[in-house]
Amino acid sequence: MDGAVAEPPLHFVQEDLRHWRLLDHFRKTLLAHLPPQEEAPHRQLSQESYLSLFLFRMFNPIITSMRGLCAATHFVKMREVCSRPVAASSFSEAQHLYAPEVLARVVKDLARQAAGVAPFGQEQAREAAAALTVVDGSLWRAVNRMVWASQDRKRKAVRLDLHFSVFDQVPVDWSIGPAKNSELKEWKKKAKRGAFYVGDRLYGADLLYLKTLPKQGIDALVRLRENVIRTPQGPAKALSPEDLAAGVTCDQEQELGGAGGGPVWRVVQIESGGKTFLLATNRRDLPAHVIGLIYRYRWQIELFFKWVKTMLPCRHWLAESPEGASIQLYCVLIAALLLMLAGRGRPTKREMEALWFYWSGMATEEELLARLAAQKRK
């Protein structure tokens, strides 16, 4: 069931390479969502400058702390990011003054712009499930002072629960909160009519909720735990050569749960890599091997989480309140979308390193473009 599809080559344009241009794109999108009355002229740090500094940090791994970011604002070149030098106290106070919800609207706006920029997936799957959305969550470790983010007595973390469009490779919905939040409950709150959701075994745990999805006009494909009681409802379907080649061993309508009255869903059993995958879905029109292919695409959200945590300097918190943490994670999504828009796809590690060297002044535009071209040929 594992397998990754090669990422499309990038097509950077010279004028898009500067992080100043990426920030300009962000500011234009942000200002479209900021009513004029939200800005207070008497404040040292405006909302636009504050959020721009957060995003600037995402493009500059040399900055490792909030104080380091504030110290950098004293450089003349930083007037392209913020209008004046910023004191650490002003930056820290701003997390309590500016609500993060405006960034949620910016993410949605940029996601609409990025949709279709780097199309992904096989045509057969795209035609079968155009609204395919993977749901999953990921944790960012918190510091001890962030008591609100308690996971248990010893650990603290912030959870980002994400709905990720597979074929457009962009986030479409999300929730941010403490690690103790339930991924399943967040999915129930965010599920929308007309979508086709794919989830791992956690999302197949609430059988009663699965039973309600068809009535809500929602399609889903979830992996079942091996100990789920399954009662066959009629004979298994005949398997095609394509199904057999994909490792499908059974395709049958089954009632889930042993108490009676459980959902009657189609269960496709696949053997792959020495493992058994029990995939339950209310989509009965798709070939069994396409069901297996669609579930493979669940890994795209894991690859996205790995990419942002590896390529963007987002592990150190610049603000520690719930609002500040939300702002930082929104900026993570915004940075990923801006890079995707500029490069027509997510940069690889080597390409990000080349961009960092260029942004720090260690490489010229000609050297950067030559490095990017060499990476695309590999």
C-alpha positions in Angstrom: 0.0 0.0 0.0 3.0 2.3 0.4 4.3 4.3 -2.5 5.2 7.9 -3.3 4.6 9.7 -6.6 7.4 11.9 -7.9 6.8 15.6 -7.3 6.4 17.9 -10.4 9.4 20.0 -11.3 9.5 23.6 -10.1 9.4 26.6 -12.4 10.7 29.6 -10.3 10.6 33.0 -12.0 13.4 35.3 -11.0 11.1 38.0 -9.6 9.4 35.4 -7.4 12.5 34.2 -5.8 13.0 37.0 -3.3 11.3 36.4 0.1 10.3 40.0 -0.1 8.1 39.2 -3.1 6.6 36.3 -1.2 5.9 38.7 1.7 4.3 41.2 -0.7 2.0 38.5 -2.0 1.0 37.7 1.6 0.5 41.4 2.5 -1.8 42.0 -0.5 -3.9 39.0 0.5 -3.9 40.0 4.1 -4.9 43.6 3.5 -7.9 42.3 1.6 -9.2 40.8 4.8 -8.2 43.6 7.2 -10.9 46.2 7.8 -9.2 49.7 8.2 -10.6 50.2 11.7 -8.7 47.1 13.0 -5.4 48.9 12.8 -4.5 51.3 15.8 -2.1 54.0 14.6 -0.8 54.6 18.2 0.6 51.1 18.5 4.3 50.5 17.9 3.6 47.3 16.0 0.7 47.1 13.5 -1.1 43.9 12.8 0.3 43.8 9.2 3.9 44.2 10.5 3.4 41.7 13.3 2.1 39.0 11.0 4.7 39.8 8.3 7.4 39.2 10.9 6.0 35.9 11.8 6.0 34.8 8.2 9.5 36.3 7.5 10.7 33.9 10.3 9.4 30.9 8.2 11.7 31.8 5.4 14.8 32.4 7.5 16.2 29.5 9.6 19.0 31.7 10.8 16.5 33.3 13.2 16.0 30.9 16.1 14.0 33.0 18.7 11.6 35.8 19.2 14.4 38.0 20.6 16.6 37.2 17.6 13.7 38.2 15.3 13.2 41.5 17.1 16.9 42.2 17.0 16.9 41.7 13.2 14.2 44.4 12.9 16.9 47.0 13.6 18.6 46.3 10.2 17.7 48.9 7.6 16.8 46.1 5.1 14.1 45.0 7.4 12.0 48.1 6.6 10.7 45.9 3.8 9.1 43.7 6.4 8.1 46.1 9.2 7.9 49.9 9.4 10.2 50.3 12.4 12.4 48.4 14.9 10.4 46.3 17.2 11.0 45.7 20.9 10.6 42.2 22.3 7.9 43.5 24.7 5.9 44.9 21.9 6.1 41.7 19.9 5.1 39.6 22.9 2.2 41.9 23.7 0.9 41.7 20.1 -0.2 38.1 20.4 -2.9 39.3 22.8 -4.0 42.2 20.6 -4.4 40.6 17.2 -6.8 37.7 16.7 -5.5 34.8 14.4 -8.8 34.4 12.6 -7.8 36.8 9.9 -5.0 34.4 8.9 -7.6 31.6 8.5 -9.2 33.7 5.8 -5.7 34.3 4.2 -5.0 30.5 4.2 -8.3 29.8 2.4 -7.6 32.6 -0.1 -4.1 31.3 -0.9 -5.4 27.7 -1.0 -7.9 28.8 -3.7 -5.1 30.4 -5.7 -2.8 27.3 -5.3 -5.5 24.8 -6.2 -4.5 23.2 -9.5 -1.0 24.7 -9.5 0.6 21.3 -9.0 -2.0 18.7 -9.9 -1.4 15.3 -8.3 -2.8 11.8 -8.7 -3.7 9.4 -11.4 -6.5 10.4 -13.8 -8.6 7.4 -12.9 -8.7 8.4 -9.3 -9.2 12.1 -10.0 -12.3 11.3 -12.1 -13.6 8.8 -9.5 -13.2 11.1 -6.4 -12.7 14.7 -7.4 -13.4 16.0 -3.8 -11.0 13.5 -2.2 -9.9 14.9 1.2 -7.5 13.3 3.7 -8.1 14.0 7.4 -5.3 13.6 10.0 -3.6 15.5 12.8 -0.1 16.3 13.8 1.5 17.5 17.0 4.0 20.4 17.6 5.8 20.0 21.0 5.1 22.8 23.4 7.2 24.2 26.2 6.3 23.7 29.9 5.1 27.3 30.2 2.3 26.5 27.7 0.1 24.9 30.4 -3.0 25.3 28.2 -1.5 22.8 25.7 -1.2 19.9 28.2 -1.4 16.5 26.7 -1.0 14.7 30.0 0.9 15.4 33.2 4.3 15.2 31.6 3.8 16.3 28.0 2.5 19.4 26.3 1.8 19.9 22.6 -0.3 21.8 20.1 -2.4 19.8 17.6 -3.1 20.8 14.1 -6.0 18.8 12.7 -6.0 19.2 8.9 -8.3 18.4 6.0 -6.0 18.1 3.0 -7.1 18.1 -0.6 -5.2 15.3 -2.3 -5.4 16.3 -5.9 -4.8 20.0 -5.3 -2.2 19.4 -2.6 -3.6 22.2 -0.4 -5.2 22.5 3.0 -9.0 23.0 2.8 -10.0 23.1 6.5 -8.3 22.8 9.9 -8.5 23.3 13.7 -5.8 24.2 16.1 -5.8 23.5 19.8 -4.2 21.5 22.7 -3.0 18.0 22.1 -5.8 16.5 24.2 -8.4 17.5 21.5 -9.9 14.5 19.8 -9.1 14.2 16.1 -12.3 12.3 15.6 -14.4 15.0 17.3 -12.8 17.7 15.2 -13.6 15.7 12.0 -17.2 15.4 13.0 -17.4 19.2 13.5 -15.8 20.0 10.2 -17.2 17.3 7.9 -19.0 18.8 4.9 -21.6 17.5 2.5 -20.2 16.5 -0.9 -16.8 15.7 0.3 -15.0 12.3 0.1 -12.9 11.8 3.2 -10.1 9.3 3.7 -8.9 8.4 7.2 -6.8 5.9 9.1 -8.1 3.4 11.8 -8.9 6.2 14.2 -11.6 7.6 12.0 -13.2 4.1 11.6 -13.6 3.7 15.3 -17.0 5.3 15.7 -19.3 3.0 13.8 -22.5 4.8 14.7 -21.1 8.0 13.2 -20.1 6.2 10.0 -23.8 5.1 9.7 -24.9 8.7 9.6 -22.5 9.8 6.8 -24.6 8.7 3.8 -27.6 10.6 5.2 -25.4 13.7 5.4 -24.3 13.3 1.8 -20.8 12.5 2.8 -18.6 9.8 1.3 -15.8 8.2 3.3 -13.1 5.6 3.1 -11.6 4.5 6.4 -9.3 1.7 7.5 -10.9 -0.7 10.1 -9.2 -2.2 13.0 -8.7 -6.0 12.7 -10.9 -6.7 15.7 -14.0 -5.1 14.4 -16.8 -7.6 14.1 -18.0 -7.9 10.5 -21.0 -9.8 9.3 -21.2 -10.6 5.6 -24.4 -9.3 3.8 -24.4 -11.5 0.7 -21.8 -13.0 -1.4 -18.4 -11.4 -2.2 -18.0 -9.6 -5.5 -16.0 -11.2 -8.3 -12.5 -9.7 -8.6 -11.1 -8.4 -11.8 -7.5 -9.0 -12.9 -6.7 -5.4 -11.9 -8.1 -6.0 -8.4 -6.0 -9.2 -8.1 -2.9 -7.4 -9.3 -3.5 -4.7 -6.6 -3.6 -7.3 -3.8 -7.4 -7.3 -3.3 -8.5 -10.6 -1.7 -12.1 -9.8 -0.9 -14.8 -7.2 -1.8 -18.0 -7.6 0.1 -20.9 -5.8 1.8 -20.6 -6.3 5.5 -22.4 -5.1 8.6 -19.9 -3.5 11.1 -20.2 -4.1 14.8 -21.6 -7.1 16.7 -24.7 -5.5 18.4 -26.9 -5.3 15.3 -28.0 -2.2 13.5 -24.5 -1.2 12.6 -23.6 0.4 9.3 -23.6 -1.9 6.2 -20.6 -0.8 4.3 -18.5 -2.2 1.5 -15.3 -3.7 2.9 -12.3 -4.2 0.6 -9.6 -6.4 2.0 -6.1 -5.9 0.5 -2.9 -7.8 1.3 0.2 -5.7 0.8 3.7 -5.7 2.2 2.8 -8.6 4.6 0.0 -6.5 6.1 -3.8 -6.8 5.8 -5.8 -3.6 5.1 -9.5 -3.6 5.8 -10.9 -0.6 3.9 -14.5 0.3 4.6 -16.4 2.7 2.3 -19.9 3.8 1.3 -18.7 4.3 -2.3 -20.0 1.2 -4.1 -19.5 2.4 -7.6 -15.6 2.3 -7.6 -13.6 -0.7 -8.6 -11.9 -2.4 -5.7 -8.4 -1.6 -7.0 -9.3 2.1 -7.2 -10.4 1.9 -3.5 -6.9 0.7 -2.7 -5.3 3.4 -4.8 -7.3 6.1 -3.1 -6.3 4.8 0.4 -2.7 5.0 -0.7 -3.2 8.7 -1.2 -3.8 9.0 2.5 0.0 9.2 2.9 0.0 12.6 1.1 -1.0 14.4 4.3 1.8 12.6 6.2 4.2 13.8 3.5 2.9 17.4 3.9 3.3 17.4 7.7 6.9 16.0 7.2 7.7 18.6 4.6 6.6 21.6 6.7 8.3 20.4 9.9 11.5 19.6 8.0 11.7 22.6 5.6 10.2 25.4 7.6 11.7 26.6 10.9 8.5 26.2 12.9 9.5 24.1 15.9 10.5 27.1 18.2 7.5 29.1 19.4 7.7 32.8 18.9 4.5 33.2 21.0 3.2 30.8 23.6 -0.5 31.8 24.1 -3.2 29.8 22.3 -3.6 32.8 20.0 0.1 33.1 19.4 0.4 29.4 18.6 -2.5 29.6 16.2 -0.8 32.5 14.4 2.4 30.6 14.1 0.7 27.5 12.7 -1.3 29.6 10.3 1.9 31.1 9.1 3.3 27.6 8.5 0.4 26.9 6.2 0.8 30.3 4.5 4.5 29.8 3.9 3.9 26.4 2.4 1.2 27.9 0.0 3.4 30.8 -1.0 6.3 28.6 -1.9 3.9 26.3 -3.8 2.6 29.3 -5.8 6.1 30.7 -6.5 7.6 27.4 -7.5 4.6 25.5 -9.0 5.1 22.8 -6.4 6.7 22.2 -3.0 10.5 22.7 -3.1 12.7 19.7 -2.2 15.3 19.9 0.6 18.1 20.7 -1.9 15.9 23.4 -3.5 15.1 24.9 -0.1 18.8 25.0 0.9 19.5 26.8 -2.4 16.8 29.3 -1.6 18.2 29.9 1.9 21.7 30.5 0.5 20.2 33.0 -2.0 18.1 34.8 0.6 21.1 35.1 3.0 23.2 36.6 0.2 25.6 33.7 -0.2 24.4 32.8 -3.7 23.5 34.9 -6.7 20.3 34.6 -8.7 22.2 33.0 -11.5 23.8 30.4 -9.1 20.4 29.7 -7.6 18.6 29.2 -10.9 21.5 26.9 -12.1 21.1 24.8 -8.9 17.4 24.6 -9.3 17.8 23.6 -12.9 20.3 20.9 -11.9 17.9 19.5 -9.3 15.1 19.3 -11.9 17.3 17.2 -14.2 17.9 14.6 -11.5 
